[in-house]
Amino acid sequence: ATPDAIADDLDGTTDTVIVRLTDEAGRTGIGETDAPPHVVKAFLEMPTAHLWSRNVNEVLIGADPIEATGLWQKLYDGTFWPGRRGLGIHAISAIDIALYDLAGKQHDVPAYKLMGGARRDRVRPYCTIFPGMAHGRSIEELMKEIGRKFEAAIDHGFRAVKMEVLFDDLVTDRALVKLIQRGRKMLGDDILMAVDFGYRWHNWHDALWVLDRIRDCDILFAEATLQHDDLDGHAELSRRSPIRIGGAEAAATRFEIREWLTRGKVGVVQPNIGRGGGLTEIRRIADLCELHGAEVVPHGWKTGITSACGRHFHAACAPSPVFEYVSPKVFDSLLRRELVSPEPAVKDGYMALPDRPGLGIDLNEDLVKRLRTDGKS
């Protein structure tokens, strides 16, 4: 955890829990989840109570990482009672990511090849533009910061961005329309632009009023419009909106995503790879979306481990126009900047396919030792 975390902000990069798997030859694979680290740690270390509530080590020790999908099912079945769609799936996600990292290193192939191979010859990230919560700043100060980050993203090669408009009661809906239009003018017509509304509305009528008025802004998708569990509201909004509706960033497994597709009728699902089931499950979610004519754009606001997962997911999964990328050159975060390396270059909106084994990243052991919160070194 970083020592300067701000509790009343929304920065998921301030802490993480790292799961590390080690094989008999001493090779390691790492993963993470975007969930409370100490709680995940407790879940992974809980003793076995019965067949539906097992300690994960009993499943993993002696297993072969190349069998990640089979191990996923054993972990899923073995943690049925305390797990399922919440914390248990978050913990399994971190383990699953580490399995792909380790198996890739054992077999000297990038993780995306273990997911079935490349479906494209390069990957396309979008840069999330988050000015932080207001904390006493005016809307003009926030827009100035957004403009600065727009310029930084474009200067560093991005050609797709997401404008975060978590302005709460600083602005009315009518004023919000003008701010989004202003954001589009800042970017020009050639940059892909999505908008994250931060769960602003409690009914689809209000959301639709705004979306109708920004229909000419060429918005790739509208994220977090309604309250997360309002699937019927999402369905109504999706049916009427001129802009594709995204949702499901807190959803877990293909089973919950199926509800978002069949009942919520969203055009874009956004589960976090480190929360929704790992690389094994995001691959199956992508297959499901292909059948439903929907797209997958995973939530990815975490450290460079999650960013690496995004690259491999996007390489291997077809129904994905872009993937979320927190750039350490645009958003200042100690863990995002220094926890892992190397950081791939973005050129004309794209990154090259990963070519190193596993996730293709190295953990900064000195930083881990310095920032650990469990007293171990």
C-alpha positions as CSV (number, residue, x, y, z in Angstrom):
1,A,0.0,0.0,0.0
2,T,1.2,3.5,-0.8
3,P,1.8,5.7,2.3
4,D,0.0,8.7,0.9
5,A,-3.4,7.1,0.0
6,I,-6.4,9.4,0.2
7,A,-9.4,7.6,1.7
8,D,-12.0,9.9,0.2
9,D,-10.8,9.6,-3.4
10,L,-11.4,6.9,-6.0
11,D,-7.9,5.7,-6.8
12,G,-7.7,1.9,-7.0
13,T,-4.0,2.0,-7.6
14,T,-3.1,2.9,-4.0
15,D,-3.0,-0.7,-2.7
16,T,-3.1,-4.2,-4.0
17,V,-2.7,-7.8,-2.9
18,I,-0.2,-9.8,-5.0
19,V,-0.6,-13.6,-5.3
20,R,2.7,-15.3,-6.1
21,L,2.8,-19.0,-7.2
22,T,6.2,-20.8,-7.2
23,D,7.0,-24.1,-9.0
24,E,9.6,-26.7,-8.0
25,A,12.2,-25.1,-10.2
26,G,11.8,-21.7,-8.4
27,R,9.9,-20.0,-11.3
28,T,7.2,-17.6,-10.2
29,G,3.9,-16.3,-11.5
30,I,2.1,-13.3,-10.1
31,G,-1.5,-12.0,-10.1
32,E,-3.6,-9.5,-8.3
33,T,-7.2,-8.6,-7.7
34,D,-9.0,-5.3,-7.2
35,A,-10.4,-6.1,-3.8
36,P,-9.5,-5.3,-0.1
37,P,-6.1,-6.8,0.2
38,H,-6.3,-7.9,3.9
39,V,-9.7,-9.5,3.3
40,V,-8.5,-11.4,0.2
41,K,-5.4,-12.6,2.2
42,A,-7.6,-13.9,4.9
43,F,-9.8,-15.8,2.4
44,L,-6.8,-17.4,0.8
45,E,-5.4,-18.5,4.2
46,M,-8.6,-19.7,5.8
47,P,-8.4,-23.4,6.9
48,T,-10.5,-26.1,5.2
49,A,-13.9,-26.7,6.9
50,H,-15.3,-29.2,4.4
51,L,-15.4,-30.0,0.7
52,W,-17.2,-26.8,-0.3
53,S,-14.9,-24.6,1.9
54,R,-11.3,-25.6,1.2
55,N,-8.0,-23.9,1.6
56,V,-6.8,-23.1,-1.9
57,N,-3.3,-24.5,-1.2
58,E,-4.8,-28.0,-1.1
59,V,-6.0,-27.5,-4.6
60,L,-2.9,-25.9,-6.0
61,I,0.1,-27.7,-4.5
62,G,1.4,-30.3,-6.9
63,A,-0.9,-29.1,-9.7
64,D,0.3,-28.2,-13.3
65,P,-0.3,-24.4,-14.1
66,I,-0.9,-25.3,-17.8
67,E,-4.2,-26.7,-16.6
68,A,-5.5,-23.3,-15.5
69,T,-9.0,-23.9,-16.7
70,G,-9.3,-27.2,-14.8
71,L,-7.8,-25.6,-11.7
72,W,-10.3,-22.7,-12.0
73,Q,-13.1,-25.2,-11.7
74,K,-11.6,-27.0,-8.8
75,L,-11.1,-23.7,-7.0
76,Y,-14.6,-22.6,-7.8
77,D,-16.1,-25.8,-6.6
78,G,-13.9,-26.0,-3.5
79,T,-14.8,-22.5,-2.3
80,F,-18.5,-22.7,-3.2
81,W,-19.7,-22.0,0.4
82,P,-17.7,-18.9,1.4
83,G,-17.0,-17.7,-2.2
84,R,-19.2,-17.4,-5.3
85,R,-19.8,-14.0,-6.9
86,G,-18.0,-11.9,-4.3
87,L,-14.7,-12.2,-2.5
88,G,-14.1,-15.9,-3.4
89,I,-14.2,-15.0,-7.2
90,H,-11.9,-12.1,-6.6
91,A,-9.3,-14.3,-4.9
92,I,-9.6,-17.0,-7.6
93,S,-9.1,-14.3,-10.2
94,A,-5.7,-13.4,-8.8
95,I,-4.7,-17.1,-8.6
96,D,-5.8,-17.7,-12.2
97,I,-3.8,-14.7,-13.5
98,A,-0.7,-16.1,-11.6
99,L,-1.2,-19.5,-13.2
100,Y,-1.1,-18.0,-16.7
101,D,2.0,-16.0,-15.8
102,L,3.7,-19.1,-14.4
103,A,2.6,-21.5,-17.2
104,G,3.8,-19.0,-19.8
105,K,7.2,-18.9,-18.2
106,Q,7.4,-22.7,-17.9
107,H,6.6,-23.1,-21.6
108,D,8.3,-19.9,-22.8
109,V,5.2,-18.3,-24.4
110,P,3.2,-15.2,-23.8
111,A,0.0,-15.7,-21.8
112,Y,-2.3,-14.8,-24.7
113,K,-1.0,-17.9,-26.6
114,L,-2.3,-20.0,-23.7
115,M,-5.7,-18.3,-24.1
116,G,-5.9,-19.6,-27.7
117,G,-3.6,-17.2,-29.6
118,A,-3.8,-13.8,-31.1
119,R,-7.0,-12.6,-32.7
120,R,-5.3,-9.3,-33.9
121,D,-1.7,-8.3,-34.8
122,R,-1.5,-5.4,-32.3
123,V,-3.5,-4.2,-29.3
124,R,-5.4,-0.9,-28.8
125,P,-5.5,0.7,-25.3
126,Y,-7.6,3.6,-24.3
127,C,-6.3,6.0,-21.7
128,T,-8.6,6.8,-18.8
129,I,-8.6,10.5,-18.0
130,F,-9.4,11.0,-14.3
131,P,-8.8,14.4,-12.7
132,G,-9.5,13.0,-9.2
133,M,-12.5,13.8,-7.1
134,A,-13.2,17.5,-6.6
135,H,-11.8,18.0,-3.1
136,G,-12.8,21.7,-3.1
137,R,-11.7,22.4,-6.7
138,S,-14.1,24.2,-9.1
139,I,-15.5,22.7,-12.2
140,E,-13.1,24.9,-14.2
141,E,-10.1,23.6,-12.3
142,L,-11.3,20.0,-13.0
143,M,-11.8,20.7,-16.7
144,K,-8.4,22.3,-16.9
145,E,-6.9,19.1,-15.4
146,I,-8.8,17.0,-17.8
147,G,-7.5,19.1,-20.7
148,R,-4.0,18.7,-19.4
149,K,-4.4,14.9,-19.2
150,F,-6.0,14.8,-22.7
151,E,-2.8,16.5,-24.1
152,A,-0.5,14.2,-22.2
153,A,-2.3,11.1,-23.4
154,I,-2.2,12.2,-27.1
155,D,1.5,13.2,-26.7
156,H,2.3,9.7,-25.4
157,G,0.7,8.0,-28.4
158,F,-2.9,7.3,-27.3
159,R,-5.7,7.8,-29.9
160,A,-8.5,6.7,-27.6
161,V,-9.5,8.1,-24.2
162,K,-12.2,7.9,-21.6
163,M,-13.4,11.1,-20.0
164,E,-14.3,10.6,-16.3
165,V,-17.1,13.0,-15.3
166,L,-17.6,12.2,-11.7
167,F,-18.6,15.7,-10.8
168,D,-21.6,14.8,-8.6
169,D,-23.6,17.8,-7.6
170,L,-21.0,20.3,-8.8
171,V,-22.9,20.5,-12.1
172,T,-26.5,20.0,-13.2
173,D,-27.3,17.6,-16.0
174,R,-27.7,20.5,-18.4
175,A,-24.2,21.8,-17.5
176,L,-22.8,18.3,-17.8
177,V,-23.9,18.1,-21.4
178,K,-21.9,21.2,-22.2
179,L,-18.9,19.9,-20.4
180,I,-18.9,16.7,-22.4
181,Q,-19.3,18.7,-25.6
182,R,-16.4,20.8,-24.5
183,G,-14.3,17.6,-23.9
184,R,-15.1,16.5,-27.5
185,K,-13.9,19.8,-28.9
186,M,-10.7,19.6,-26.8
187,L,-9.9,16.2,-28.4
188,G,-11.1,16.9,-32.0
189,D,-12.8,14.4,-34.2
190,D,-10.1,11.8,-34.7
191,I,-9.7,10.6,-31.1
192,L,-12.0,7.8,-29.8
193,M,-13.9,9.0,-26.7
194,A,-15.9,7.1,-24.1
195,V,-17.5,8.7,-21.1
196,D,-17.7,7.4,-17.5
197,F,-20.6,8.9,-15.5
198,G,-19.7,7.2,-12.2
199,Y,-23.2,5.9,-11.5
200,R,-24.7,9.4,-11.6
201,W,-28.4,8.5,-12.1
202,H,-31.0,6.5,-10.3
203,N,-33.4,6.2,-13.2
204,W,-33.0,5.7,-16.9
205,H,-35.1,8.8,-17.8
206,D,-32.5,11.2,-16.5
207,A,-29.6,9.3,-18.1
208,L,-31.4,9.3,-21.4
209,W,-32.0,13.0,-21.3
210,V,-28.2,13.6,-21.2
211,L,-27.3,10.9,-23.7
212,D,-29.8,12.3,-26.2
213,R,-28.1,15.6,-26.0
214,I,-24.6,14.4,-26.6
215,R,-25.5,12.1,-29.5
216,D,-23.4,14.3,-31.8
217,C,-20.3,13.9,-29.7
218,D,-19.4,10.5,-31.2
219,I,-19.2,8.7,-27.9
220,L,-17.8,5.1,-28.1
221,F,-19.8,4.0,-25.0
222,A,-21.4,5.4,-21.9
223,E,-20.1,3.8,-18.7
224,A,-21.7,3.6,-15.2
225,T,-24.8,5.5,-16.1
226,L,-27.2,3.9,-13.7
227,Q,-26.9,2.1,-10.3
228,H,-24.9,-1.1,-10.9
229,D,-27.7,-3.6,-10.0
230,D,-30.5,-1.9,-11.9
231,L,-30.6,-4.4,-14.8
232,D,-34.1,-3.5,-15.9
233,G,-33.2,0.2,-16.0
234,H,-30.1,-0.6,-18.1
235,A,-32.4,-2.5,-20.5
236,E,-34.7,0.5,-20.9
237,L,-31.8,2.8,-21.4
238,S,-30.0,0.5,-23.8
239,R,-33.2,0.2,-25.9
240,R,-33.6,4.0,-26.2
241,S,-30.1,5.4,-26.1
242,P,-28.3,6.7,-29.2
243,I,-25.0,5.7,-27.5
244,R,-23.9,2.2,-26.6
245,I,-24.4,1.5,-22.9
246,G,-21.7,-0.2,-20.8
247,G,-22.1,-2.0,-17.5
248,A,-21.1,-4.9,-15.3
249,E,-17.8,-3.6,-14.0
250,A,-18.4,-5.2,-10.6
251,A,-19.8,-8.4,-12.1
252,A,-18.2,-11.8,-11.5
253,T,-18.1,-14.8,-13.9
254,R,-19.9,-15.6,-17.1
255,F,-23.0,-16.4,-15.3
256,E,-23.5,-12.9,-14.0
257,I,-22.4,-11.4,-17.3
258,R,-25.1,-13.5,-19.0
259,E,-27.7,-11.6,-16.9
260,W,-26.3,-8.3,-18.1
261,L,-26.6,-9.4,-21.7
262,T,-30.0,-11.1,-21.6
263,R,-31.8,-9.0,-19.0
264,G,-29.7,-5.7,-18.9
265,K,-29.3,-5.7,-22.7
266,V,-26.1,-3.7,-22.5
267,G,-23.9,-3.5,-25.6
268,V,-20.6,-3.4,-23.7
269,V,-19.7,-5.4,-20.6
270,Q,-16.9,-4.2,-18.4
271,P,-15.9,-6.8,-15.8
272,N,-12.5,-6.5,-14.1
273,I,-10.2,-9.4,-15.1
274,G,-8.9,-9.4,-11.5
275,R,-12.4,-9.5,-10.0
276,G,-14.6,-11.3,-12.6
277,G,-12.7,-14.7,-12.7
278,G,-9.2,-14.0,-14.1
279,L,-8.0,-14.7,-17.7
280,T,-9.8,-18.1,-17.8
281,E,-13.1,-16.5,-17.2
282,I,-12.7,-13.3,-19.3
283,R,-11.9,-15.6,-22.3
284,R,-15.3,-17.4,-21.7
285,I,-17.0,-14.0,-21.2
286,A,-15.7,-12.9,-24.6
287,D,-17.0,-16.0,-26.3
288,L,-20.4,-15.3,-24.7
289,C,-20.4,-11.8,-26.0
290,E,-19.6,-12.9,-29.5
291,L,-22.8,-15.0,-29.4
292,H,-24.8,-12.0,-28.2
293,G,-23.3,-9.4,-30.5
294,A,-21.9,-7.5,-27.6
295,E,-18.4,-6.2,-26.8
296,V,-16.0,-6.6,-23.8
297,V,-14.0,-3.7,-22.5
298,P,-12.7,-4.8,-19.0
299,H,-12.4,-2.3,-16.1
300,G,-8.7,-2.0,-15.4
301,W,-7.9,0.7,-12.9
302,K,-5.1,-1.0,-10.9
303,T,-1.4,-1.6,-11.1
304,G,0.7,-2.7,-14.0
305,I,-0.2,-6.4,-13.3
306,T,-3.8,-5.6,-14.3
307,S,-2.6,-3.5,-17.3
308,A,-0.6,-6.5,-18.5
309,C,-3.7,-8.7,-18.2
310,G,-5.5,-6.2,-20.4
311,R,-2.9,-6.5,-23.1
312,H,-3.1,-10.3,-23.2
313,F,-6.9,-10.4,-23.0
314,H,-7.2,-7.9,-25.9
315,A,-4.7,-9.9,-28.0
316,A,-6.7,-13.1,-27.6
317,C,-10.3,-12.0,-27.5
318,A,-12.0,-10.7,-30.7
319,P,-15.1,-8.8,-29.4
320,S,-13.0,-6.1,-27.8
321,P,-12.6,-2.7,-29.6
322,V,-10.2,-1.3,-27.0
323,F,-9.1,-2.1,-23.4
324,E,-8.7,0.2,-20.4
325,Y,-5.2,1.4,-19.7
326,V,-4.0,3.5,-16.7
327,S,-0.9,5.2,-18.1
328,P,1.8,6.1,-15.5
329,K,2.8,8.9,-17.9
330,V,-0.7,10.5,-17.6
331,F,-1.9,9.5,-14.1
332,D,0.6,9.8,-11.3
333,S,0.6,6.7,-9.1
334,L,3.5,5.1,-7.3
335,L,2.3,1.5,-7.6
336,R,1.2,1.9,-11.2
337,R,4.5,3.5,-12.1
338,E,7.0,1.3,-10.2
339,L,5.5,-2.0,-9.1
340,V,6.2,-3.8,-12.4
341,S,8.2,-3.3,-15.6
342,P,8.7,-2.9,-18.5
343,E,6.1,-0.4,-19.7
344,P,5.2,-0.9,-23.4
345,A,5.2,2.0,-25.8
346,V,2.1,3.4,-27.5
347,K,2.5,4.4,-31.1
348,D,-0.3,5.9,-33.2
349,G,-2.8,4.5,-30.8
350,Y,-1.5,0.9,-30.6
351,M,0.9,-1.3,-28.7
352,A,2.8,-4.3,-30.1
353,L,1.7,-7.8,-29.1
354,P,3.3,-9.0,-25.9
355,D,6.3,-11.1,-26.7
356,R,7.8,-12.1,-23.3
357,P,6.8,-15.3,-21.5
358,G,3.8,-15.2,-19.2
359,L,2.5,-11.7,-18.5
360,G,5.8,-10.3,-19.6
361,I,6.4,-8.2,-16.5
362,D,8.9,-8.2,-13.7
363,L,8.0,-7.4,-10.1
364,N,9.9,-4.7,-8.3
365,E,11.0,-6.7,-5.3
366,D,12.6,-3.7,-3.6
367,L,9.3,-1.7,-3.8
368,V,7.3,-4.7,-2.5
369,K,9.7,-5.1,0.5
370,R,9.4,-1.4,1.2
371,L,5.6,-1.1,1.0
372,R,4.4,-4.5,2.4
373,T,1.8,-4.1,5.1
374,D,1.9,-7.6,6.6
375,G,5.2,-7.1,8.4
376,K,7.1,-9.6,6.2
377,S,10.2,-8.9,4.1
